[in-house]
Amino acid sequence: MITALPGFTKVKHFLTEKVFLGHEPSPELIAILLVYVVQGVLGLARLAVSFFLKDELALSPAQVSALMGVAALPWMIKPLFGFVSDGLPIFGYRRRPYLILSGLLGTLAWLLLATVVHTAWAATAAIALSSFSVAFGDVIVDSLVVERARKESIQNAGSLQSICWGASALGGLITAYFSGSLLEHFSNRTVFAITATFPLIVSLVAWWISESRIDHASEWSVVWQQVKQLKGAITQKAIWLPTAFLFLWQATPTADAAFFFFTTNELGFQPEFLGRVRLVTSLASLVGIWLFQRFFRSVPFRVIFGWTTLISAVLGMTMLLLVTHANRAIGIDDHWFSLGDSLILTVMGQIAYMPVLVLAARLCPAGVEATLFALLMSLTNLASLVSYEFGAMLMHWLGITETNFTQLWLLVVITNLSTLLPLPFLGWLPDAESSQLPIDIDPTLPAAIPPNLETDLAGAPEQLIPGFRQ
């Protein structure tokens, strides 16, 4: 009889308890986490896309912001992806084939950007295809995690979620610095070609997903059951009121595109330094995840949303120092100020967004995990689209261009003050008592939900502070 070595047993126990927070590191769990790692790794091309749109295609800040909104459109129709996955299996399987397909489409999108894309419209289409591949794959992996999370107790709610967030943040951390340093030595299109290899990992690890084949005869009954379950869920006041708050919270305008042009054209930040900023923000994301898991997981929703919104608005105003060059008057270099500010804002933003996912966790009944969760989160993604388009309108109205940043200070003020607008509606969130319980009275509902956030230009999900996204 062969027994496990004591050293191996200790290592496995350590990984299970400390790294995977009590979850057995099975091949399926590793596959799920690798999908999230890839989502983070796709940030490798984020700066390349930004410089490609700014320099090669010569788009203005308002045009870039508008394009970012259009590229996020696939995240608006995620409920359709969930419905297709839940109700229309391929060869009897609901998850694995779609995950394989999403990886192949992602590779195709980045190869197109690396070779044949030469116009703004073509770039929009290719970036939207990349966004589509990530969004569809995210729906699939979300549903897989929901199924696993249903086995968690209420006391352990959020542990699997934190692992998935950590995997995504780790992927971003791995490539954060290289996203800038590669541009010092290679062209944007070369970076796109390198990025094209990573979605193939999703297609490969999909074979590790364990699922049972569904009888073809039962497919239509599954679809009909979905419709009935969804109708019953979305008519509950306890579901649509919190969702409405999240929409308002995410829909405030963003100064993202204008700030990128300001830091590169006005301050002269080079790609290598911007890569360092991404490295710092990736580390800050991990810190934010740890802080939430360690100190804030049990804080009532109303409290954490209220305070993080207020603090984020105040911290966001510090950007005025950089925009007006007041930081130089007090002896702080532009580079150091940007690094420190990015660190603090990202930690706060990560803590602020984690409760969004915990709140959504109570709303996904068995059988429609992908569809209902995708529906809820698509509304917040729609809010992100509204945010980018509002930002584009403000940039146009204020006359902010690739060389004119005279009114950027006013844009910073408007975007940060607008984040306070949802505060009067905090009452739409569950109170302190119900924050610790499932919103639905059904005790079989899951206690955690995997990460799913708005997509940036690189197609990688990335949490950012509402109103001022860097």
C-alpha positions as MATLAB code, in Angstrom:
seq = 'MITALPGFTKVKHFLTEKVFLGHEPSPELIAILLVYVVQGVLGLARLAVSFFLKDELALSPAQVSALMGVAALPWMIKPLFGFVSDGLPIFGYRRRPYLILSGLLGTLAWLLLATVVHTAWAATAAIALSSFSVAFGDVIVDSLVVERARKESIQNAGSLQSICWGASALGGLITAYFSGSLLEHFSNRTVFAITATFPLIVSLVAWWISESRIDHASEWSVVWQQVKQLKGAITQKAIWLPTAFLFLWQATPTADAAFFFFTTNELGFQPEFLGRVRLVTSLASLVGIWLFQRFFRSVPFRVIFGWTTLISAVLGMTMLLLVTHANRAIGIDDHWFSLGDSLILTVMGQIAYMPVLVLAARLCPAGVEATLFALLMSLTNLASLVSYEFGAMLMHWLGITETNFTQLWLLVVITNLSTLLPLPFLGWLPDAESSQLPIDIDPTLPAAIPPNLETDLAGAPEQLIPGFRQ';
ca = [
       0.000    0.000    0.000;
       1.369    3.386   -1.044;
       0.963    6.210    1.430;
       1.506    9.922    0.911;
       4.827   11.301    2.085;
       4.592   13.379    5.300;
       6.245   16.346    3.601;
       3.829   16.218    0.656;
       0.852   15.987    3.015;
       2.035   19.045    4.937;
       2.528   21.047    1.753;
      -0.910   20.052    0.464;
      -2.502   20.960    3.787;
      -0.744   24.325    3.779;
      -1.884   25.077    0.227;
      -5.456   24.004    0.967;
      -5.804   26.033    4.160;
      -3.646   29.099    3.494;
      -3.515   29.571   -0.273;
      -6.877   28.131   -1.334;
      -8.669   29.145    1.914;
      -9.936   25.652    2.694;
     -10.761   24.578   -0.878;
      -9.261   21.370   -2.253;
      -6.836   22.271   -5.098;
      -8.437   19.931   -7.644;
      -7.622   20.106  -11.384;
     -10.983   21.796  -11.984;
     -10.282   24.507   -9.401;
      -6.828   25.046  -10.893;
      -8.432   25.379  -14.345;
     -10.933   27.937  -13.034;
      -8.200   29.972  -11.387;
      -6.068   29.867  -14.533;
      -8.952   31.420  -16.476;
      -8.939   34.303  -13.996;
      -5.147   34.532  -14.194;
      -5.410   34.864  -17.978;
      -8.000   37.619  -17.579;
      -5.468   39.500  -15.499;
      -2.586   38.705  -17.858;
      -4.494   40.241  -20.793;
      -3.674   43.570  -19.171;
      -0.299   43.109  -20.878;
      -1.767   44.864  -23.912;
      -3.639   47.593  -22.062;
      -1.005   50.294  -22.534;
      -0.279   49.106  -26.075;
      -3.934   49.586  -26.978;
      -3.990   53.038  -25.402;
      -0.867   54.182  -27.283;
      -2.131   52.517  -30.484;
      -5.359   54.525  -30.360;
      -3.600   57.741  -29.364;
      -0.546   57.679  -31.618;
      -1.152   55.363  -34.585;
      -4.858   56.111  -35.071;
      -4.582   59.711  -33.761;
      -7.854   59.605  -31.798;
      -8.813   62.383  -29.368;
      -9.517   61.781  -25.644;
     -13.275   62.043  -26.262;
     -13.062   59.544  -29.138;
     -11.036   57.106  -27.045;
     -13.533   57.354  -24.201;
     -16.420   56.739  -26.612;
     -14.592   53.750  -28.105;
     -14.012   52.315  -24.648;
     -17.751   52.433  -24.082;
     -18.511   50.692  -27.382;
     -15.888   48.010  -26.690;
     -17.718   47.236  -23.450;
     -20.959   46.414  -25.273;
     -20.436   42.614  -25.114;
     -20.593   42.932  -21.335;
     -24.067   44.446  -21.724;
     -25.454   41.271  -23.286;
     -23.909   38.796  -20.875;
     -27.380   37.526  -19.897;
     -27.681   36.232  -23.464;
     -24.396   34.371  -23.082;
     -25.604   32.898  -19.811;
     -28.919   31.861  -21.320;
     -27.165   30.191  -24.249;
     -24.738   28.377  -21.956;
     -27.386   27.247  -19.454;
     -30.038   26.224  -21.981;
     -28.270   25.277  -25.229;
     -25.508   22.742  -24.565;
     -23.007   21.812  -27.285;
     -22.842   18.024  -27.687;
     -24.604   17.826  -24.326;
     -22.138   20.040  -22.424;
     -22.975   23.514  -21.108;
     -19.587   24.849  -20.026;
     -16.511   23.246  -21.559;
     -17.201   23.838  -25.303;
     -18.085   27.498  -24.749;
     -14.931   28.039  -22.703;
     -12.843   26.557  -25.526;
     -14.593   28.791  -28.058;
     -14.054   31.929  -25.991;
     -10.303   31.306  -25.858;
     -10.060   30.816  -29.626;
     -12.004   34.016  -30.319;
      -9.727   35.941  -27.968;
      -6.646   34.776  -29.850;
      -8.268   35.741  -33.158;
      -9.065   39.262  -31.884;
      -5.489   39.995  -30.808;
      -4.065   38.564  -34.030;
      -6.303   40.914  -36.013;
      -5.017   43.875  -33.996;
      -1.471   42.698  -34.606;
      -1.874   42.461  -38.384;
      -4.777   43.940  -40.357;
      -6.322   46.660  -38.178;
      -5.542   50.147  -39.530;
      -8.674   52.229  -38.898;
     -10.675   53.347  -35.882;
     -13.684   51.283  -36.939;
     -11.596   48.143  -37.422;
      -9.914   48.716  -34.061;
     -13.291   49.098  -32.392;
     -14.495   45.830  -33.929;
     -11.349   43.903  -32.949;
     -11.317   45.250  -29.404;
     -15.030   44.465  -29.098;
     -14.311   40.888  -30.259;
     -11.651   40.554  -27.566;
     -14.108   41.950  -25.051;
     -16.725   39.464  -26.291;
     -14.372   36.519  -25.794;
     -13.529   37.566  -22.233;
     -17.166   38.317  -21.388;
     -18.406   34.963  -22.679;
     -15.613   33.082  -20.916;
     -16.323   35.040  -17.760;
     -19.976   33.962  -17.823;
     -18.906   30.335  -18.039;
     -16.323   30.499  -15.273;
     -18.749   32.524  -13.121;
     -21.296   29.729  -13.299;
     -18.669   27.126  -12.413;
     -17.638   29.079   -9.330;
     -21.258   29.648   -8.294;
     -21.799   25.893   -8.371;
     -18.768   25.369   -6.141;
     -19.616   28.328   -3.907;
     -23.000   26.809   -3.123;
     -21.140   24.305   -0.957;
     -19.710   27.089    1.232;
     -21.276   28.022    4.532;
     -22.507   31.556    5.207;
     -19.600   31.990    7.641;
     -17.119   31.250    4.841;
     -18.885   33.425    2.281;
     -16.382   35.227    0.135;
     -13.430   32.850    0.510;
     -13.747   31.343   -2.971;
     -14.481   34.805   -4.300;
     -11.272   36.115   -2.758;
      -9.246   33.288   -4.313;
     -10.620   34.116   -7.744;
      -9.956   37.811   -7.231;
      -6.458   36.978   -6.106;
      -5.885   34.884   -9.243;
      -7.006   37.730  -11.493;
      -4.885   40.229   -9.560;
      -1.911   37.844   -9.747;
      -2.270   37.678  -13.514;
      -2.316   41.451  -13.663;
       0.690   41.606  -11.358;
       2.693   39.212  -13.526;
       2.347   41.392  -16.613;
       1.892   44.863  -15.090;
       5.467   46.078  -15.457;
       6.019   44.350  -18.801;
       2.968   46.105  -20.263;
       5.111   49.243  -20.311;
       8.653   47.925  -20.628;
       7.824   45.873  -23.733;
       6.745   49.062  -25.497;
      10.239   50.463  -24.962;
      11.626   47.709  -27.201;
       8.768   46.458  -29.380;
       5.905   47.925  -31.379;
       2.283   47.954  -30.275;
       1.463   45.255  -32.798;
       4.215   42.964  -31.481;
       2.704   43.274  -28.001;
      -0.694   42.388  -29.489;
       0.822   39.264  -31.070;
       2.344   38.214  -27.752;
      -0.980   38.779  -26.002;
      -2.726   36.549  -28.570;
      -1.051   33.472  -27.091;
      -2.670   33.753  -23.659;
      -6.353   33.122  -24.534;
      -5.239   29.729  -25.872;
      -4.537   28.762  -22.243;
      -8.260   29.127  -21.546;
      -9.077   26.742  -24.393;
      -6.556   24.195  -23.098;
      -7.512   24.189  -19.407;
     -11.192   23.910  -20.360;
     -10.580   20.187  -20.766;
      -9.978   19.970  -17.008;
     -13.536   21.075  -16.283;
     -15.619   18.211  -14.966;
     -19.275   18.207  -16.035;
     -21.952   15.671  -16.805;
     -23.486   15.347  -20.235;
     -27.046   16.651  -20.487;
     -29.695   14.614  -22.284;
     -30.781   16.413  -25.455;
     -34.429   15.691  -24.701;
     -34.218   17.703  -21.482;
     -32.711   20.830  -23.060;
     -36.006   22.589  -23.841;
     -37.359   21.810  -20.396;
     -34.210   23.399  -18.968;
     -34.811   26.541  -21.044;
     -38.434   26.807  -19.915;
     -37.407   26.286  -16.301;
     -34.852   29.077  -16.727;
     -37.519   31.501  -17.887;
     -39.752   30.759  -14.914;
     -36.914   31.012  -12.406;
     -35.655   34.277  -13.875;
     -39.128   35.806  -13.849;
     -39.542   34.912  -10.200;
     -36.126   36.304   -9.283;
     -36.156   39.660  -11.082;
     -39.584   40.628   -9.732;
     -38.320   40.580   -6.144;
     -37.884   44.041   -4.668;
     -34.958   42.769   -2.613;
     -33.148   42.104   -5.886;
     -33.890   45.051   -8.147;
     -33.494   47.805   -5.530;
     -29.859   46.924   -4.652;
     -29.177   46.433   -8.361;
     -30.520   49.923   -9.085;
     -28.159   51.357   -6.474;
     -25.182   49.572   -8.030;
     -26.150   51.012  -11.409;
     -26.189   54.568  -10.052;
     -22.921   53.927   -8.217;
     -21.163   52.889  -11.434;
     -22.775   55.320  -13.888;
     -21.010   58.512  -12.784;
     -18.729   59.992  -15.486;
     -15.060   59.058  -15.801;
     -11.999   61.150  -16.667;
      -9.974   58.075  -17.595;
      -9.138   58.852  -21.233;
      -8.358   62.525  -20.598;
      -5.997   61.638  -17.773;
      -4.085   59.155  -19.944;
      -3.517   61.833  -22.576;
      -2.494   64.307  -19.862;
       0.105   62.008  -18.305;
       1.657   61.055  -21.651;
       1.389   64.280  -23.672;
       1.653   66.891  -20.907;
       3.717   65.190  -18.194;
       5.744   63.079  -20.623;
       5.301   59.755  -18.797;
       6.929   56.966  -20.804;
       5.510   53.444  -21.305;
       8.090   51.927  -18.947;
       6.994   54.196  -16.094;
       3.309   53.589  -16.833;
       4.129   49.894  -16.525;
       5.513   50.605  -13.067;
       2.242   52.353  -12.208;
       0.338   49.257  -13.318;
       2.636   47.109  -11.180;
       1.919   49.279   -8.152;
      -1.832   49.199   -8.775;
      -1.754   45.413   -9.211;
      -0.011   45.055   -5.854;
      -2.505   47.500   -4.380;
      -5.363   45.349   -5.679;
      -3.972   42.352   -3.790;
      -3.669   44.502   -0.660;
      -7.269   45.634   -1.090;
      -8.460   42.038   -1.468;
      -6.563   41.013    1.667;
      -7.925   43.952    3.668;
     -11.482   43.134    2.639;
     -11.047   39.460    3.454;
      -9.374   40.222    6.794;
     -11.267   43.245    8.129;
     -14.269   44.314    6.046;
     -16.063   41.159    4.932;
     -18.603   41.396    7.752;
     -19.161   45.161    7.518;
     -22.778   45.995    6.513;
     -23.244   47.032    2.894;
     -24.617   50.481    3.693;
     -21.666   51.298    5.925;
     -18.943   50.152    3.546;
     -20.521   51.744    0.455;
     -21.159   55.004    2.275;
     -17.695   55.453    3.733;
     -15.740   54.207    0.716;
     -17.703   56.555   -1.553;
     -16.971   59.556    0.667;
     -13.297   58.680    1.118;
     -12.821   57.945   -2.590;
     -14.334   61.311   -3.552;
     -11.973   63.121   -1.184;
      -8.909   61.165   -2.321;
      -9.860   61.652   -5.966;
      -9.623   65.404   -5.485;
      -5.894   65.031   -4.846;
      -5.576   64.680   -8.630;
      -6.062   68.449   -8.742;
      -2.541   68.790   -7.339;
      -1.125   66.876  -10.296;
      -3.340   68.522  -12.917;
      -2.483   72.044  -11.722;
       1.186   71.118  -11.060;
       0.748   72.195   -7.426;
       2.595   69.040   -6.371;
       5.786   70.536   -7.811;
       5.382   73.619   -5.627;
       5.442   71.426   -2.512;
       8.430   69.450   -3.757;
       6.754   66.226   -4.930;
       7.857   64.964   -8.345;
       5.073   64.106  -10.836;
       6.177   60.476  -11.012;
       6.253   59.896   -7.263;
       2.951   61.689   -6.767;
       1.281   59.552   -9.439;
       2.640   56.319   -7.940;
       1.516   57.147   -4.396;
      -1.885   58.370   -5.463;
      -2.501   55.315   -7.632;
      -1.576   53.035   -4.734;
      -4.035   54.593   -2.285;
      -6.896   54.989   -4.747;
      -6.621   51.404   -5.983;
      -6.672   49.921   -2.465;
      -9.748   51.963   -1.627;
     -11.431   51.091   -4.911;
     -10.822   47.365   -4.451;
     -12.320   47.408   -0.964;
     -15.286   49.367   -2.300;
     -16.064   46.944   -5.120;
     -15.761   43.627   -3.287;
     -19.174   44.040   -1.561;
     -20.782   44.347   -5.004;
     -19.981   40.703   -5.636;
     -20.919   39.540   -2.159;
     -24.233   41.365   -2.543;
     -24.881   39.696   -5.903;
     -24.050   36.322   -4.354;
     -27.473   35.888   -2.794;
     -29.385   36.235   -6.025;
     -28.501   33.192   -8.156;
     -30.806   30.151   -7.871;
     -29.567   26.781   -9.066;
     -29.956   26.120  -12.770;
     -29.693   29.742  -13.906;
     -26.430   30.719  -12.211;
     -24.830   32.027  -15.374;
     -27.937   33.775  -16.683;
     -29.073   35.612  -13.562;
     -25.623   36.624  -12.383;
     -24.809   37.823  -15.891;
     -28.052   39.825  -15.923;
     -27.256   41.520  -12.626;
     -23.672   42.319  -13.486;
     -24.528   43.394  -17.028;
     -26.530   46.219  -15.507;
     -23.424   47.430  -13.690;
     -21.442   47.009  -16.917;
     -24.112   49.064  -18.698;
     -23.518   51.679  -16.029;
     -19.825   51.616  -16.951;
     -20.762   52.251  -20.579;
     -22.854   55.217  -19.436;
     -19.892   56.373  -17.360;
     -17.495   56.370  -20.318;
     -19.969   58.091  -22.631;
     -20.775   60.760  -20.022;
     -17.041   61.288  -19.655;
     -16.680   61.667  -23.435;
     -19.493   64.240  -23.491;
     -17.878   66.221  -20.682;
     -14.481   66.198  -22.417;
     -16.076   67.485  -25.614;
     -18.086   70.121  -23.727;
     -15.006   71.333  -21.817;
     -12.855   71.399  -24.943;
     -10.317   68.886  -23.637;
      -8.193   67.502  -26.487;
      -4.894   65.666  -26.880;
      -3.046   68.971  -26.343;
      -5.513   71.219  -24.463;
      -5.879   70.379  -20.757;
      -6.900   73.826  -19.509;
     -10.255   72.573  -18.197;
      -9.009   69.201  -16.946;
      -9.157   70.445  -13.351;
     -12.889   71.097  -13.766;
     -13.409   67.614  -15.218;
     -11.670   66.141  -12.151;
     -13.947   68.133   -9.833;
     -17.115   67.147  -11.698;
     -16.270   63.435  -11.926;
     -15.360   63.175   -8.258;
     -18.323   65.161   -6.924;
     -20.651   63.083   -9.078;
     -19.631   59.952   -7.141;
     -21.542   61.357   -4.166;
     -24.866   61.380   -6.052;
     -25.862   57.765   -5.128;
     -25.455   58.359   -1.365;
     -29.108   59.406   -0.771;
     -30.128   55.982   -2.067;
     -28.082   53.902    0.394;
     -31.392   52.766    1.875;
     -31.921   50.614   -1.196;
     -29.200   48.296    0.092;
     -29.910   45.600    2.700;
     -29.661   46.795    6.300;
     -27.075   45.597    8.809;
     -29.043   42.501    9.746;
     -29.875   41.281    6.249;
     -26.359   42.075    4.997;
     -25.211   38.926    6.734;
     -27.967   36.740    5.275;
     -29.020   35.694    1.786;
     -31.380   38.229    0.251;
     -33.572   35.423   -1.011;
     -35.083   33.268    1.709;
     -34.092   30.121   -0.164;
     -31.282   28.604    1.958;
     -29.859   26.728   -1.040;
     -28.627   29.889   -2.733;
     -24.855   30.353   -3.042;
     -22.900   32.323   -0.476;
     -20.258   33.702   -2.805;
     -19.834   34.827   -6.360;
     -16.760   35.038   -8.564;
     -15.236   38.295   -9.704;
     -16.736   39.994  -12.691;
     -16.015   43.609  -13.462;
     -16.166   46.075  -16.235;
     -13.718   45.485  -19.065;
     -11.013   47.944  -20.037;
      -9.573   48.319  -23.518;
      -7.376   45.269  -23.102;
     -10.405   43.113  -22.396;
      -9.225   42.317  -18.886;
     -11.522   43.006  -15.993;
     -10.163   45.731  -13.769;
     -11.790   47.374  -10.765;
     -11.502   51.132  -10.619;
     -12.941   53.883   -8.462;
     -16.278   55.184   -9.762;
     -16.005   58.637  -11.267;
     -12.234   58.769  -11.657;
     -10.652   55.747  -13.244;
      -6.943   55.794  -13.957;
];
